[in-house]
C-alpha cells in the first residue's frame, strides 16, 4: 500500500462519507452510482497531494484506479502540482497521462478541481481542437471537461472558446452540463457583460433554465428577470 493511501485512510470520517455519498449522487441510476467515499475533506486531500506530489505517475495511476473517490481526487490534484513544478517536456507528459486516464475523473468535483488548471492551462497557447471533440462526445464527463477547461482562458480575457463550446452544449440534456455552461458564462460576464448579453440575446430563448439562471446570476435584477422571462 502507498504511504499516501495510509494517510488518506487515517483521515477518513465515516459520518462524512455517508454525507458525501448522498451529495455526489451515488445511488442506483444516479450519475455517481457505486462510488465509495472515505469521508475526507478537500483541504486535507490538497495537503496530502502537495506532500506527495513527487510520487511516480505509476503510483498516481494506482490512486486513479482506486474504488475510493478521495484516492482519485488526490491523484488528480497531484497531477496539477506535478505540472506546476516541471519543464515543458514534463508538462506534456503529464497532460498526455491525464487525457489517457481522464475517464477516472468520473464525477463533477473530479473535473472542476483540475480541468482548467491542467488541461486549460496547457492549451492556453496551443491547438484547442480536443476540447471541441470532447464537447461533442457521448461521455458526460468529457463534455464537462470541455467547458470547465475554458475557465483558464476566461481568467486571461480569452472568451471565444467558451462561447463556441457553450453553443455546442446548448441542447445538452444533462443538468450537470447546464450548470457548468451557465457557470462559465457567468464568469465570462463578470469580466465582459456586453459579450455575455450578446450571447444571451441570441440564445436565451433556447437555453435550459438552469443554464440561463446560472449565467445571469451576476446581472442586475431587472436584466435577470428580462432574460429569465425569455426562456
N, C-alpha and C positions, 0 to 999 in steps of 0.2 A: 504493500500500500504506500502511495506517495505521502510524504510528510504533510503536504498541504491538505490532503483529504482527511488526515487525522485531526488537523486543526479545525477544518470545516465541521467535522462530526462533533467535535468538542463544543463548537459554538452553536450547535443546533438547539432548538427550543420546540418541543412537541406541540405546545399550545399555539405558537406562531405558525407552525407547519400546518395545522388544521385551518387556520385563518387564510393562509396563503393558498391552500388547496381550493378553497371556495372562491377566493378573489380571482385566481387565474383560471377559473372555469375548467376544472379537471374531471368533471362528471361525464357520464356516458353521453356521447353525441355532442359534447361541447368542444370548443377549439383546442383546449389543453387536456383533452381526455387522457387519463392514465398517468399524467405527470406526477412525480413524487417529490415532496419537499422535506427539507431538514428543519426549516424554520430559522434561517439566518438572515439578518438584516443586510441590506445592500452596502451600507458603510463598512460593515465588518468584512464583507466579500471584497470590497475595494482595498481595504487594508491588507488582506492576505494576498490579493493579486499583486499589489506593489511589492510585498515582501518576497514573493516567489516569481517575480516577473522573468527571472533568468532561467527558469526550467526549460527543458528542451521542447521542441514542437511535438515530439513524440509523447511527452508527458501531457502537454496541452490536449493532444488528441485523446488521451485516456480520460481526461476530465470531460471533454465534449461528448464522449460516448457513454458517459455515466447515466444511470437512470435518474439521478438526483438533479433537480433543476438548478440548485445553487452550485453544483460542480460545473455545470455547463456555463452558467453566467460568469463564474470566476475564471474559467478557462478563456472565455471571450474577452473579459477585461484584461487578462494577461496579454492577449494579442495586442490590445491597444497600447499597453505600457511597453511592450517589446518594440512596437512600431515607432514609438516616440523616441526610443533610445538607440536606434540603429541607422546604418547608412542606406543609400538609395537601393543598393542590391538587396540588403536585408529587408527593406520595406516591401519591395516587390515580392519577395519570398513569403512574407507574412500575409500579404493580401491574397496571393495565389492560394495559400493554405486556407485562409478564411473562405474564399469562394468555393473551394473544393468541399469544405465541410459545413457550409452555411446552413444546410438542412438541419443541423443540430441546434440552431437558433430558432426553436420551434414554439416560441411564444413572443408576445409583443415586447416584453421587457428585455428579452434576449436580443432584440433588434434595436430598440430605442436607445439602449445604453452604449451602443458601439458603432452602428452603421455609419453615422455621419462622421465620427471621429476617426474611423478606419477607412472604409471604402470611399466616403465622401471626400475626406482629406486627400486620399491618394489620387482621386480622379479630378481634383480641382483644375489642374492644367494638363489633363490627359483626355484621351478619347472616352466619351461617356456612353457609348452605344450599348454597353452591357446593362445600364440602368433602364434603357428603353426596352431591351429584350425582357428584362425581369418584370417591367411594368405590364407586359402582355402575357406573362406566364400564368399557367393554371394554378400555380402554387401561391397560396395566400401570403406566405412569409416572404417570398421573393418580391411580390408586389409591394408589400410594406417596406422592405429594404429599399426598393427603388425610390420611393418618395422621401423616406426619412433620411437617406443619404444626402439629399439635396439641402438639408439643413446647414451643412457646412458651406455650401455655395451661398445660401442666403446670408449667413454671417459676414461674408465678404462682398455683399452687394451684387451678387450674380443671381438673377432671378429667372432667366429664360428657361432653364431646365426644370425648375419647379413648376412653372406654368404649363410647360408642354406635357410633363408627366401627369400633372393634375388633370389635364384634358383627357389623357388616355384613360384615367381611372374614374372619370365622372360617372360612368354607368356601372361601376363595380357593385356587386351585390352584398359585400360583406361590411358589417358595421365597423370592423377594425380598420378597414381602408377608408371609410368615410371619415372616421376620427383622425386618422393620420394625415389625409389630404387637407382636411379643414384646419388642422393644427399648423401645417406648413404654410398654408395660405395666410393664416393669422400672423405667423412670424414674418412673412413677407410684407404684410400690410403694416406691421409695426414700423417697418423701415421705408415703405413706399405705398402710402394709402392710395394714391392715384392709380397705381398699377393694379392693386387689389380691386379697386372699384371698377376698373375697366374690365377685369375678368368677371366680376360679379354681374355687371350689366349684360355681358354676353351669355353667361352660363347659369345665373342664379335660378332661373325657372326650371332648369334641368337637374340641378344639384340635389342629392338626397338631403333631407332636412338636417340630419346630424352634421353632415359635412358643412352645410351652409351656416349652421348655428356656431360651430367652432370657428369658421372663417371670419364671421362678423363680430366676434366677441369683443374686440377692442375698438370697434367703431362707435361713434356717438349714438345714443339711444334712438334718435329719430331715424338715422340711417339703418340701424339694425332692424327696426320694425319695418322699414320700407322693403328691405331685401327679403326678410322673412315672409312678408305678405306675398311676394312674387313667387315664392316656392310652390 
